Amino acid sequence: MTELVQQAAPPKVTGPWWRDAVIYQVYVRSFADGNGDGIGDLLGVRSRLRYLSDLGVDAIWLTPFFTSPMADFGYDVADYRDVDPIFGSLADAKALLDDAHRHGLRVIVDVVPNHTSDRHEWFVAALAAGPGSPERDRYIFREGRGARGELPPNDWESIFGGSAWTRLPDGQWYLHLFAPEQPDLNWEHPEVHAEFADILRFWLDLGVDGFRVDVAHGMIKAAGLPDVGHTDQVKMIGADVVPFFDQDGVHEIHRSWRRVLDSYEGERIGVAEAWAPSPQRLAAYVRPDELHQAFNFHFLSTPWDAAAFRDVITVSVETVSLVGAPSTWVLSNHDVKRHVTRYGDGELGLRRARAATLLMLALPGSAYLYQGEELGLPEVLDLPEEYLQDPQRLRDPDSGRDGCRVPLPWTATEEPPFGFAPPGIYESWLPVPTDWRELSVEAQLRDGASTLSLYRAALRIRREHPGLGDGAIAWLESPAGTLGFTRDGGFACLINMTAEWVEMERPFREAGLLLASADPVFSGDSIRLAPDSTTWWALENV
């Protein structure tokens, strides 16, 4: 195996924390229930901060906990400056921030700027004020088409299925790219800009370390709201140009937010949830004067294939390096099926998921973990019908996201929900499978070969090894179906993405095994890599 002369990123430098941070997503409803009502809350998160610190992550990202009717589980915000009683109070939020900082954890919170709840005071006022009023100017109201305005203003479709327009009794239509309870804001209106700048400052003053920007690509719509001209538009998102997403005007919003973030001490950051039709368009969100990171959904959606992974890694790293930003890697989140299941479910899916994790954590840049992936949790595909609540199921039943949001199992007790709620509480907002007892944190901490033990070891090594984190990657020649690369600082990573054992030369004569998702076999100067496995190597004299 010989090293190719291919450098896909600038040399590693010691820089801001966020360039190579490992950030753990907490889906608050399903992380830990502190008050016994079966729903996760801020008190529950506080109770598990020691676990997150011991896991080895650098920061946590909290999904929305603001006042909300919960039509979309908090992504329909009625009051951006308060905590929904389901999750606690503002005092609980402040206590959580303070405790997290004492544990050495930064805290990122969601901000939802594309739309509000239909219960937000602005939208309530808009409905009361009627057509042509200044109150309606804060949202996107239009007259309908057809002889009597009975047709929607254009052909835009909701992400959740059906038309993106709802007609009111007074005849006007309002835009909602998601649920009807989530009316889109009009970001051409100066009051909207001023309001969100103030919201950011409110939470920054409270002590948050940054924001994950929901639908960061969505606030600006094409002039005139033109038709798309196609149906099944959700399949176009992230692949084609559409008039309601990724318009150039969003970037001025992000520049203004960057100025707000930079006005605070402590390297506060913005993270874009942005779908764009090309890596180059995505990189625009992380230019030096815009947001700090953008989720790499192209990596998340890559099929289990070595050539495909090499291509997406190469393109991702090279593209963001053009704007001086770090790559950001993610395998799962609260909107997609867990990667254990996507990669094959059962033993095969878990084996591939463990390998994918070591691959991701060896890459340059920042990584995001979704709660429960460190336990190897699969998607729950057999939830009883009466529990299914996700509005995205309106699009089609298979699109429902409930299965990746099932509460975490913490203890190896006899019955669910396995320590998610206080002792004596046996109900949770989504039922926990009975066979998750052996996947619980308590059970896996007792097993040195568990997925949780693998994550803890990987994060410890990643924090300590000089070759990991931000920096450069150089590809190695390797057999078909495998990948190999080195990192500056004496580190190499080898991945076998085939279903067979693969024999190859050791990457360097003096190389020690650091960590493996499945143990290799040594034979003289060669090694045999297990099927669907990743190995980390410390290179001496390099």
MARVO-808668 format. One record per residue (C-alpha): residue number from 1; x, y, z. Coordinates in nm, 3 decimals. Example, Ala and Ser with C-alpha at 12.3 -4.5 7.8 and 13.67 -1.06 7.14 Angstrom:
REM residues 2
(pt 1, (1.230, -0.450, 0.780));
(pt 2, (1.367, -0.106, 0.714));
This chain:
REM residues 542
(pt 1, (0.000, 0.000, 0.000));
(pt 2, (0.152, 0.331, -0.108));
(pt 3, (0.049, 0.681, -0.023));
(pt 4, (-0.091, 0.895, -0.303));
(pt 5, (0.000, 1.258, -0.336));
(pt 6, (-0.348, 1.394, -0.276));
(pt 7, (-0.412, 1.659, -0.017));
(pt 8, (-0.780, 1.744, 0.018));
(pt 9, (-0.765, 2.005, 0.294));
(pt 10, (-0.524, 2.266, 0.430));
(pt 11, (-0.276, 2.155, 0.696));
(pt 12, (-0.410, 2.111, 1.048));
(pt 13, (-0.399, 2.417, 1.265));
(pt 14, (-0.502, 2.479, 1.621));
(pt 15, (-0.816, 2.681, 1.582));
(pt 16, (-1.158, 2.755, 1.725));
(pt 17, (-1.336, 2.479, 1.918));
(pt 18, (-1.610, 2.432, 1.660));
(pt 19, (-1.378, 2.337, 1.375));
(pt 20, (-1.339, 1.983, 1.506));
(pt 21, (-1.601, 1.957, 1.780));
(pt 22, (-1.809, 1.645, 1.838));
(pt 23, (-2.162, 1.768, 1.903));
(pt 24, (-2.434, 1.545, 2.048));
(pt 25, (-2.793, 1.605, 1.943));
(pt 26, (-3.041, 1.584, 2.229));
(pt 27, (-3.399, 1.530, 2.112));
(pt 28, (-3.538, 1.667, 2.436));
(pt 29, (-3.873, 1.480, 2.434));
(pt 30, (-3.694, 1.145, 2.420));
(pt 31, (-3.369, 1.191, 2.611));
(pt 32, (-3.467, 1.173, 2.980));
(pt 33, (-3.788, 1.244, 3.172));
(pt 34, (-3.715, 1.436, 3.491));
(pt 35, (-4.068, 1.492, 3.625));
(pt 36, (-4.239, 1.160, 3.553));
(pt 37, (-4.493, 1.264, 3.291));
(pt 38, (-4.346, 1.032, 3.027));
(pt 39, (-4.199, 1.316, 2.821));
(pt 40, (-3.832, 1.417, 2.824));
(pt 41, (-3.756, 1.761, 2.964));
(pt 42, (-3.478, 2.001, 3.060));
(pt 43, (-3.456, 1.856, 3.411));
(pt 44, (-3.397, 1.516, 3.255));
(pt 45, (-3.119, 1.654, 3.037));
(pt 46, (-2.955, 1.811, 3.343));
(pt 47, (-2.965, 1.475, 3.520));
(pt 48, (-2.763, 1.311, 3.240));
(pt 49, (-2.494, 1.573, 3.178));
(pt 50, (-2.233, 1.361, 3.354));
(pt 51, (-2.304, 1.082, 3.106));
(pt 52, (-2.251, 1.316, 2.812));
(pt 53, (-1.930, 1.451, 2.962));
(pt 54, (-1.798, 1.099, 3.022));
(pt 55, (-1.896, 1.000, 2.668));
(pt 56, (-1.645, 1.257, 2.547));
(pt 57, (-1.848, 1.502, 2.339));
(pt 58, (-1.766, 1.872, 2.324));
(pt 59, (-2.114, 2.021, 2.300));
(pt 60, (-2.482, 1.935, 2.297));
(pt 61, (-2.750, 2.059, 2.060));
(pt 62, (-3.098, 2.080, 2.209));
(pt 63, (-3.403, 2.049, 1.984));
(pt 64, (-3.672, 2.318, 2.039));
(pt 65, (-3.806, 2.349, 2.392));
(pt 66, (-3.987, 2.681, 2.337));
(pt 67, (-4.357, 2.745, 2.396));
(pt 68, (-4.542, 2.548, 2.129));
(pt 69, (-4.875, 2.376, 2.057));
(pt 70, (-4.656, 2.082, 1.941));
(pt 71, (-4.817, 2.039, 1.599));
(pt 72, (-4.462, 1.955, 1.482));
(pt 73, (-4.312, 1.869, 1.822));
(pt 74, (-4.173, 2.215, 1.893));
(pt 75, (-4.077, 2.324, 1.544));
(pt 76, (-4.396, 2.532, 1.551));
(pt 77, (-4.296, 2.805, 1.796));
(pt 78, (-4.554, 3.026, 1.965));
(pt 79, (-4.308, 3.214, 2.191));
(pt 80, (-3.937, 3.216, 2.109));
(pt 81, (-3.837, 3.365, 2.446));
(pt 82, (-3.997, 3.116, 2.682));
(pt 83, (-3.989, 2.743, 2.764));
(pt 84, (-4.292, 2.523, 2.707));
(pt 85, (-4.426, 2.391, 3.040));
(pt 86, (-4.386, 2.037, 2.904));
(pt 87, (-4.010, 2.091, 2.915));
(pt 88, (-3.979, 2.315, 3.222));
(pt 89, (-3.919, 2.686, 3.269));
(pt 90, (-3.672, 2.960, 3.179));
(pt 91, (-3.509, 2.897, 3.516));
(pt 92, (-3.460, 2.533, 3.414));
(pt 93, (-3.301, 2.644, 3.088));
(pt 94, (-3.059, 2.873, 3.270));
(pt 95, (-2.973, 2.601, 3.523));
(pt 96, (-2.910, 2.356, 3.238));
(pt 97, (-2.676, 2.601, 3.066));
(pt 98, (-2.483, 2.664, 3.384));
(pt 99, (-2.455, 2.292, 3.468));
(pt 100, (-2.347, 2.204, 3.115));
(pt 101, (-2.072, 2.465, 3.124));
(pt 102, (-1.953, 2.327, 3.459));
(pt 103, (-1.926, 1.986, 3.290));
(pt 104, (-1.718, 2.139, 3.009));
(pt 105, (-2.002, 2.114, 2.758));
(pt 106, (-2.114, 2.392, 2.527));
(pt 107, (-2.485, 2.421, 2.443));
(pt 108, (-2.640, 2.493, 2.104));
(pt 109, (-3.015, 2.553, 2.075));
(pt 110, (-3.251, 2.543, 1.780));
(pt 111, (-3.387, 2.859, 1.623));
(pt 112, (-3.678, 2.825, 1.380));
(pt 113, (-3.687, 3.131, 1.151));
(pt 114, (-3.869, 3.009, 0.840));
(pt 115, (-4.209, 2.986, 1.008));
(pt 116, (-4.389, 3.033, 1.338));
(pt 117, (-4.677, 2.850, 1.500));
(pt 118, (-5.024, 2.958, 1.394));
(pt 119, (-5.068, 3.035, 1.766));
(pt 120, (-4.789, 3.294, 1.761));
(pt 121, (-4.921, 3.636, 1.857));
(pt 122, (-4.820, 3.775, 1.518));
(pt 123, (-5.026, 3.522, 1.324));
(pt 124, (-5.322, 3.553, 1.559));
(pt 125, (-5.312, 3.928, 1.498));
(pt 126, (-5.282, 3.874, 1.121));
(pt 127, (-5.594, 3.657, 1.114));
(pt 128, (-5.788, 3.913, 1.315));
(pt 129, (-5.672, 4.212, 1.110));
(pt 130, (-5.784, 4.084, 0.771));
(pt 131, (-5.661, 4.125, 0.410));
(pt 132, (-5.437, 4.418, 0.330));
(pt 133, (-5.343, 4.485, 0.691));
(pt 134, (-4.988, 4.555, 0.813));
(pt 135, (-5.019, 4.252, 1.042));
(pt 136, (-5.050, 4.022, 0.740));
(pt 137, (-4.737, 4.168, 0.585));
(pt 138, (-4.526, 3.972, 0.835));
(pt 139, (-4.638, 3.649, 0.667));
(pt 140, (-4.697, 3.544, 0.306));
(pt 141, (-5.064, 3.602, 0.226));
(pt 142, (-5.187, 3.603, -0.135));
(pt 143, (-5.506, 3.609, -0.334));
(pt 144, (-5.593, 3.282, -0.503));
(pt 145, (-5.610, 3.202, -0.871));
(pt 146, (-5.919, 3.111, -1.066));
(pt 147, (-6.236, 3.307, -1.133));
(pt 148, (-6.322, 3.336, -0.764));
(pt 149, (-5.976, 3.291, -0.613));
(pt 150, (-6.060, 2.930, -0.537));
(pt 151, (-5.723, 2.794, -0.654));
(pt 152, (-5.393, 2.822, -0.459));
(pt 153, (-5.166, 3.111, -0.563));
(pt 154, (-4.913, 2.868, -0.713));
(pt 155, (-4.830, 2.497, -0.735));
(pt 156, (-4.597, 2.476, -0.433));
(pt 157, (-4.631, 2.161, -0.224));
(pt 158, (-4.588, 2.120, 0.150));
(pt 159, (-4.296, 1.911, 0.273));
(pt 160, (-4.557, 1.720, 0.473));
(pt 161, (-4.775, 1.654, 0.168));
(pt 162, (-5.054, 1.838, -0.012));
(pt 163, (-5.062, 2.203, -0.108));
(pt 164, (-4.836, 2.454, 0.067));
(pt 165, (-5.130, 2.694, 0.081));
(pt 166, (-5.433, 2.712, 0.308));
(pt 167, (-5.735, 2.931, 0.235));
(pt 168, (-5.898, 3.138, 0.507));
(pt 169, (-6.270, 3.216, 0.533));
(pt 170, (-6.200, 3.571, 0.412));
(pt 171, (-6.072, 3.428, 0.084));
(pt 172, (-5.697, 3.487, 0.118));
(pt 173, (-5.443, 3.208, 0.119));
(pt 174, (-5.133, 3.181, 0.340));
(pt 175, (-4.812, 2.990, 0.267));
(pt 176, (-4.689, 2.705, 0.486));
(pt 177, (-4.406, 2.496, 0.343));
(pt 178, (-4.460, 2.254, 0.631));
(pt 179, (-4.783, 2.192, 0.829));
(pt 180, (-5.079, 2.435, 0.805));
(pt 181, (-5.002, 2.518, 1.170));
(pt 182, (-4.661, 2.652, 1.058));
(pt 183, (-4.718, 2.968, 0.848));
(pt 184, (-4.410, 3.096, 0.666));
(pt 185, (-4.275, 3.435, 0.769));
(pt 186, (-4.214, 3.713, 0.518));
(pt 187, (-3.842, 3.784, 0.544));
(pt 188, (-3.879, 4.082, 0.311));
(pt 189, (-4.032, 4.261, 0.613));
(pt 190, (-3.789, 4.457, 0.836));
(pt 191, (-3.983, 4.370, 1.153));
(pt 192, (-3.905, 4.002, 1.098));
(pt 193, (-3.532, 4.075, 1.076));
(pt 194, (-3.539, 4.288, 1.389));
(pt 195, (-3.742, 4.033, 1.584));
(pt 196, (-3.505, 3.745, 1.517));
(pt 197, (-3.193, 3.950, 1.589));
(pt 198, (-3.350, 4.024, 1.927));
(pt 199, (-3.437, 3.654, 1.981));
(pt 200, (-3.075, 3.558, 1.916));
(pt 201, (-2.952, 3.817, 2.165));
(pt 202, (-3.201, 3.698, 2.426));
(pt 203, (-3.058, 3.345, 2.427));
(pt 204, (-2.697, 3.457, 2.384));
(pt 205, (-2.740, 3.678, 2.689));
(pt 206, (-2.873, 3.375, 2.877));
(pt 207, (-2.552, 3.190, 2.789));
(pt 208, (-2.610, 2.966, 2.488));
(pt 209, (-2.304, 2.891, 2.276));
(pt 210, (-2.476, 2.897, 1.941));
(pt 211, (-2.775, 2.809, 1.726));
(pt 212, (-2.873, 2.533, 1.492));
(pt 213, (-3.074, 2.717, 1.227));
(pt 214, (-3.377, 2.517, 1.119));
(pt 215, (-3.451, 2.534, 0.745));
(pt 216, (-3.165, 2.781, 0.701));
(pt 217, (-3.220, 2.764, 0.325));
(pt 218, (-3.588, 2.858, 0.335));
(pt 219, (-3.651, 3.212, 0.451));
(pt 220, (-3.635, 3.387, 0.112));
(pt 221, (-3.866, 3.290, -0.175));
(pt 222, (-3.813, 3.367, -0.543));
(pt 223, (-3.963, 3.698, -0.656));
(pt 224, (-4.320, 3.658, -0.776));
(pt 225, (-4.353, 3.312, -0.618));
(pt 226, (-4.331, 3.130, -0.954));
(pt 227, (-4.466, 2.780, -1.010));
(pt 228, (-4.228, 2.488, -0.979));
(pt 229, (-4.386, 2.310, -1.273));
(pt 230, (-4.349, 1.964, -1.123));
(pt 231, (-4.528, 1.748, -0.869));
(pt 232, (-4.370, 1.539, -0.591));
(pt 233, (-4.152, 1.841, -0.517));
(pt 234, (-4.010, 1.700, -0.194));
(pt 235, (-3.789, 1.473, -0.404));
(pt 236, (-3.636, 1.779, -0.570));
(pt 237, (-3.510, 1.930, -0.245));
(pt 238, (-3.133, 1.908, -0.224));
(pt 239, (-3.112, 1.790, -0.584));
(pt 240, (-3.275, 2.057, -0.801));
(pt 241, (-3.330, 2.431, -0.797));
(pt 242, (-3.669, 2.519, -0.648));
(pt 243, (-3.814, 2.869, -0.601));
(pt 244, (-3.889, 2.830, -0.231));
(pt 245, (-3.550, 2.704, -0.104));
(pt 246, (-3.183, 2.808, -0.133));
(pt 247, (-3.246, 3.151, -0.279));
(pt 248, (-2.948, 3.387, -0.280));
(pt 249, (-3.119, 3.630, -0.045));
(pt 250, (-3.086, 3.395, 0.255));
(pt 251, (-2.716, 3.473, 0.271));
(pt 252, (-2.763, 3.833, 0.376));
(pt 253, (-2.972, 3.709, 0.668));
(pt 254, (-2.694, 3.475, 0.775));
(pt 255, (-2.435, 3.753, 0.740));
(pt 256, (-2.638, 3.971, 0.972));
(pt 257, (-2.666, 3.687, 1.222));
(pt 258, (-2.293, 3.627, 1.205));
(pt 259, (-2.239, 3.987, 1.307));
(pt 260, (-2.462, 3.927, 1.610));
(pt 261, (-2.273, 3.609, 1.703));
(pt 262, (-1.934, 3.776, 1.663));
(pt 263, (-2.039, 4.057, 1.896));
(pt 264, (-2.037, 3.808, 2.187));
(pt 265, (-1.734, 3.657, 2.356));
(pt 266, (-1.665, 3.286, 2.359));
(pt 267, (-1.687, 3.185, 1.992));
(pt 268, (-2.064, 3.153, 1.963));
(pt 269, (-2.159, 2.966, 1.645));
(pt 270, (-2.433, 2.921, 1.386));
(pt 271, (-2.502, 2.584, 1.224));
(pt 272, (-2.709, 2.564, 0.907));
(pt 273, (-2.963, 2.294, 0.840));
(pt 274, (-2.944, 2.365, 0.470));
(pt 275, (-3.042, 2.157, 0.171));
(pt 276, (-2.874, 2.277, -0.147));
(pt 277, (-2.858, 2.121, -0.494));
(pt 278, (-2.476, 2.109, -0.502));
(pt 279, (-2.181, 2.107, -0.262));
(pt 280, (-2.082, 2.447, -0.397));
(pt 281, (-2.422, 2.593, -0.309));
(pt 282, (-2.399, 2.438, 0.038));
(pt 283, (-2.051, 2.584, 0.093));
(pt 284, (-2.194, 2.932, 0.045));
(pt 285, (-2.362, 2.902, 0.386));
(pt 286, (-2.023, 2.870, 0.558));
(pt 287, (-1.829, 3.148, 0.393));
(pt 288, (-1.611, 3.341, 0.641));
(pt 289, (-1.878, 3.604, 0.710));
(pt 290, (-2.175, 3.365, 0.730));
(pt 291, (-2.249, 3.063, 0.949));
(pt 292, (-1.979, 2.842, 1.095));
(pt 293, (-2.104, 2.496, 0.995));
(pt 294, (-2.358, 2.330, 0.766));
(pt 295, (-2.484, 1.975, 0.796));
(pt 296, (-2.349, 1.744, 0.529));
(pt 297, (-2.661, 1.556, 0.425));
(pt 298, (-2.486, 1.422, 0.116));
(pt 299, (-2.264, 1.217, 0.349));
(pt 300, (-2.564, 1.096, 0.552));
(pt 301, (-2.746, 0.972, 0.242));
(pt 302, (-2.448, 0.793, 0.083));
(pt 303, (-2.511, 0.420, 0.018));
(pt 304, (-2.284, 0.156, 0.173));
(pt 305, (-2.026, 0.156, -0.104));
(pt 306, (-1.656, 0.240, -0.081));
(pt 307, (-1.637, 0.434, -0.408));
(pt 308, (-1.945, 0.639, -0.318));
(pt 309, (-1.806, 0.724, 0.026));
(pt 310, (-1.469, 0.822, -0.115));
(pt 311, (-1.636, 1.049, -0.366));
(pt 312, (-1.861, 1.227, -0.115));
(pt 313, (-1.575, 1.271, 0.132));
(pt 314, (-1.340, 1.409, -0.133));
(pt 315, (-1.596, 1.650, -0.277));
(pt 316, (-1.714, 1.762, 0.068));
(pt 317, (-1.366, 1.839, 0.202));
(pt 318, (-1.243, 2.008, -0.113));
(pt 319, (-1.555, 2.222, -0.149));
(pt 320, (-1.565, 2.366, 0.203));
(pt 321, (-1.189, 2.419, 0.198));
(pt 322, (-1.246, 2.671, -0.081));
(pt 323, (-1.424, 2.896, 0.171));
(pt 324, (-1.197, 2.808, 0.464));
(pt 325, (-1.465, 2.615, 0.654));
(pt 326, (-1.442, 2.272, 0.818));
(pt 327, (-1.635, 1.973, 0.695));
(pt 328, (-1.926, 1.862, 0.911));
(pt 329, (-2.025, 1.496, 0.921));
(pt 330, (-2.347, 1.332, 1.041));
(pt 331, (-2.498, 0.982, 1.009));
(pt 332, (-2.835, 1.021, 1.183));
(pt 333, (-3.071, 1.282, 1.328));
(pt 334, (-3.433, 1.322, 1.439));
(pt 335, (-3.559, 1.349, 1.079));
(pt 336, (-3.419, 1.030, 0.921));
(pt 337, (-3.421, 0.657, 0.988));
(pt 338, (-3.140, 0.554, 1.222));
(pt 339, (-2.836, 0.439, 1.029));
(pt 340, (-2.828, 0.095, 1.192));
(pt 341, (-3.153, 0.029, 1.005));
(pt 342, (-3.058, 0.216, 0.688));
(pt 343, (-2.744, 0.005, 0.656));
(pt 344, (-2.929, -0.324, 0.683));
(pt 345, (-3.076, -0.359, 1.033));
(pt 346, (-2.994, -0.647, 1.266));
(pt 347, (-2.636, -0.769, 1.295));
(pt 348, (-2.543, -0.644, 0.947));
(pt 349, (-2.676, -0.293, 1.012));
(pt 350, (-2.500, -0.268, 1.349));
(pt 351, (-2.171, -0.393, 1.206));
(pt 352, (-2.183, -0.133, 0.929));
(pt 353, (-2.296, 0.141, 1.168));
(pt 354, (-2.000, 0.078, 1.399));
(pt 355, (-1.765, 0.093, 1.100));
(pt 356, (-1.929, 0.411, 0.969));
(pt 357, (-1.884, 0.577, 1.307));
(pt 358, (-1.509, 0.517, 1.314));
(pt 359, (-1.488, 0.638, 0.954));
(pt 360, (-1.678, 0.957, 1.038));
(pt 361, (-1.478, 1.032, 1.353));
(pt 362, (-1.151, 0.988, 1.161));
(pt 363, (-1.241, 1.250, 0.900));
(pt 364, (-1.127, 1.612, 0.923));
(pt 365, (-1.372, 1.860, 1.069));
(pt 366, (-1.665, 1.837, 1.308));
(pt 367, (-1.898, 1.543, 1.374));
(pt 368, (-2.257, 1.528, 1.499));
(pt 369, (-2.397, 1.233, 1.694));
(pt 370, (-2.769, 1.168, 1.735));
(pt 371, (-2.877, 1.050, 2.077));
(pt 372, (-2.890, 0.672, 2.101));
(pt 373, (-2.660, 0.600, 1.811));
(pt 374, (-2.385, 0.539, 2.067));
(pt 375, (-2.604, 0.253, 2.191));
(pt 376, (-2.650, 0.109, 1.843));
(pt 377, (-3.026, 0.171, 1.857));
(pt 378, (-3.221, 0.066, 1.547));
(pt 379, (-3.524, 0.238, 1.400));
(pt 380, (-3.844, 0.121, 1.568));
(pt 381, (-4.059, 0.008, 1.276));
(pt 382, (-4.350, -0.150, 1.462));
(pt 383, (-4.485, 0.130, 1.680));
(pt 384, (-4.858, 0.085, 1.746));
(pt 385, (-5.073, 0.300, 1.521));
(pt 386, (-5.222, 0.494, 1.813));
(pt 387, (-4.877, 0.632, 1.902));
(pt 388, (-4.787, 0.764, 1.557));
(pt 389, (-4.812, 1.143, 1.565));
(pt 390, (-4.555, 1.284, 1.323));
(pt 391, (-4.723, 1.523, 1.073));
(pt 392, (-4.478, 1.410, 0.804));
(pt 393, (-4.679, 1.084, 0.788));
(pt 394, (-4.938, 1.286, 0.597));
(pt 395, (-4.702, 1.266, 0.299));
(pt 396, (-4.687, 0.888, 0.317));
(pt 397, (-4.676, 0.648, 0.614));
(pt 398, (-4.317, 0.541, 0.545));
(pt 399, (-4.199, 0.901, 0.588));
(pt 400, (-4.298, 0.915, 0.954));
(pt 401, (-4.016, 1.005, 1.191));
(pt 402, (-4.157, 0.857, 1.513));
(pt 403, (-3.936, 0.548, 1.488));
(pt 404, (-3.610, 0.740, 1.537));
(pt 405, (-3.755, 0.940, 1.828));
(pt 406, (-3.828, 0.656, 2.072));
(pt 407, (-3.702, 0.736, 2.426));
(pt 408, (-3.355, 0.621, 2.530));
(pt 409, (-3.305, 0.315, 2.753));
(pt 410, (-3.086, 0.407, 3.048));
(pt 411, (-3.107, 0.118, 3.296));
(pt 412, (-3.132, -0.259, 3.270));
(pt 413, (-3.454, -0.277, 3.473));
(pt 414, (-3.708, -0.551, 3.411));
(pt 415, (-3.963, -0.336, 3.230));
(pt 416, (-3.965, -0.042, 2.988));
(pt 417, (-3.901, 0.248, 2.974));
(pt 418, (-3.567, 0.134, 3.127));
(pt 419, (-3.484, 0.440, 3.333));
(pt 420, (-3.606, 0.699, 3.085));
(pt 421, (-3.852, 0.814, 3.352));
(pt 422, (-3.818, 0.818, 3.732));
(pt 423, (-3.868, 0.487, 3.921));
(pt 424, (-4.227, 0.368, 3.924));
(pt 425, (-4.320, 0.539, 3.595));
(pt 426, (-4.390, 0.288, 3.319));
(pt 427, (-4.543, 0.504, 3.049));
(pt 428, (-4.353, 0.711, 2.794));
(pt 429, (-4.483, 0.926, 2.509));
(pt 430, (-4.357, 0.664, 2.264));
(pt 431, (-4.323, 0.305, 2.391));
(pt 432, (-3.972, 0.165, 2.437));
(pt 433, (-3.923, -0.184, 2.288));
(pt 434, (-3.893, -0.459, 2.548));
(pt 435, (-3.575, -0.595, 2.386));
(pt 436, (-3.390, -0.264, 2.442));
(pt 437, (-3.297, -0.372, 2.795));
(pt 438, (-2.967, -0.513, 2.668));
(pt 439, (-2.907, -0.196, 2.466));
(pt 440, (-2.942, 0.026, 2.773));
(pt 441, (-2.660, 0.247, 2.893));
(pt 442, (-2.627, 0.042, 3.211));
(pt 443, (-2.596, -0.288, 3.024));
(pt 444, (-2.346, -0.151, 2.771));
(pt 445, (-2.124, 0.012, 3.031));
(pt 446, (-2.066, -0.338, 3.171));
(pt 447, (-1.956, -0.470, 2.831));
(pt 448, (-1.617, -0.364, 2.700));
(pt 449, (-1.714, -0.478, 2.348));
(pt 450, (-2.041, -0.284, 2.336));
(pt 451, (-2.118, -0.007, 2.092));
(pt 452, (-2.120, 0.245, 2.377));
(pt 453, (-1.771, 0.131, 2.480));
(pt 454, (-1.657, 0.172, 2.118));
(pt 455, (-1.789, 0.530, 2.107));
(pt 456, (-1.629, 0.620, 2.439));
(pt 457, (-1.293, 0.481, 2.325));
(pt 458, (-1.316, 0.651, 1.985));
(pt 459, (-1.400, 0.990, 2.133));
(pt 460, (-1.118, 0.963, 2.387));
(pt 461, (-0.866, 0.879, 2.115));
(pt 462, (-1.004, 1.150, 1.887));
(pt 463, (-0.954, 1.409, 2.159));
(pt 464, (-0.602, 1.294, 2.244));
(pt 465, (-0.445, 1.193, 1.911));
(pt 466, (-0.268, 1.474, 1.722));
(pt 467, (-0.373, 1.326, 1.386));
(pt 468, (-0.747, 1.358, 1.448));
(pt 469, (-0.982, 1.655, 1.430));
(pt 470, (-0.934, 1.945, 1.195));
(pt 471, (-0.667, 1.915, 0.926));
(pt 472, (-0.568, 1.726, 0.613));
(pt 473, (-0.655, 1.388, 0.462));
(pt 474, (-0.446, 1.190, 0.213));
(pt 475, (-0.591, 0.885, 0.042));
(pt 476, (-0.410, 0.552, 0.021));
(pt 477, (-0.425, 0.293, -0.253));
(pt 478, (-0.633, -0.001, -0.135));
(pt 479, (-0.819, -0.303, -0.278));
(pt 480, (-1.162, -0.265, -0.437));
(pt 481, (-1.436, -0.222, -0.182));
(pt 482, (-1.201, -0.069, 0.076));
(pt 483, (-1.081, 0.278, 0.172));
(pt 484, (-0.763, 0.395, 0.334));
(pt 485, (-0.633, 0.735, 0.429));
(pt 486, (-0.380, 0.902, 0.654));
(pt 487, (-0.398, 1.214, 0.865));
(pt 488, (-0.111, 1.444, 0.955));
(pt 489, (0.019, 1.350, 1.297));
(pt 490, (0.079, 0.978, 1.246));
(pt 491, (-0.268, 0.834, 1.197));
(pt 492, (-0.419, 0.598, 0.939));
(pt 493, (-0.770, 0.463, 0.887));
(pt 494, (-0.863, 0.151, 0.689));
(pt 495, (-1.220, 0.055, 0.601));
(pt 496, (-1.345, -0.269, 0.448));
(pt 497, (-1.694, -0.209, 0.310));
(pt 498, (-1.731, -0.554, 0.156));
(pt 499, (-1.901, -0.863, 0.297));
(pt 500, (-1.574, -1.062, 0.284));
(pt 501, (-1.245, -1.064, 0.472));
(pt 502, (-0.991, -0.859, 0.277));
(pt 503, (-0.616, -0.907, 0.297));
(pt 504, (-0.379, -0.614, 0.242));
(pt 505, (-0.036, -0.495, 0.338));
(pt 506, (-0.011, -0.311, 0.666));
(pt 507, (-0.034, 0.062, 0.590));
(pt 508, (0.318, 0.122, 0.718));
(pt 509, (0.585, -0.110, 0.852));
(pt 510, (0.553, 0.031, 1.201));
(pt 511, (0.184, 0.069, 1.269));
(pt 512, (0.001, -0.010, 1.588));
(pt 513, (-0.368, -0.083, 1.608));
(pt 514, (-0.549, 0.193, 1.799));
(pt 515, (-0.910, 0.083, 1.768));
(pt 516, (-1.129, -0.143, 1.554));
(pt 517, (-1.501, -0.177, 1.501));
(pt 518, (-1.424, -0.549, 1.445));
(pt 519, (-1.081, -0.698, 1.513));
(pt 520, (-0.847, -0.760, 1.218));
(pt 521, (-0.622, -1.066, 1.187));
(pt 522, (-0.245, -1.018, 1.160));
(pt 523, (-0.034, -1.234, 0.928));
(pt 524, (0.331, -1.136, 0.889));
(pt 525, (0.348, -0.806, 0.699));
(pt 526, (-0.017, -0.823, 0.599));
(pt 527, (-0.348, -0.788, 0.776));
(pt 528, (-0.693, -0.926, 0.710));
(pt 529, (-0.976, -0.679, 0.765));
(pt 530, (-1.309, -0.813, 0.886));
(pt 531, (-1.619, -0.758, 0.669));
(pt 532, (-1.779, -0.416, 0.712));
(pt 533, (-1.517, -0.289, 0.953));
(pt 534, (-1.298, 0.012, 1.023));
(pt 535, (-0.960, 0.014, 1.192));
(pt 536, (-0.755, 0.302, 1.333));
(pt 537, (-0.374, 0.287, 1.328));
(pt 538, (-0.101, 0.485, 1.502));
(pt 539, (0.191, 0.534, 1.265));
(pt 540, (0.538, 0.559, 1.409));
(pt 541, (0.824, 0.753, 1.249));
(pt 542, (0.582, 0.938, 1.022));
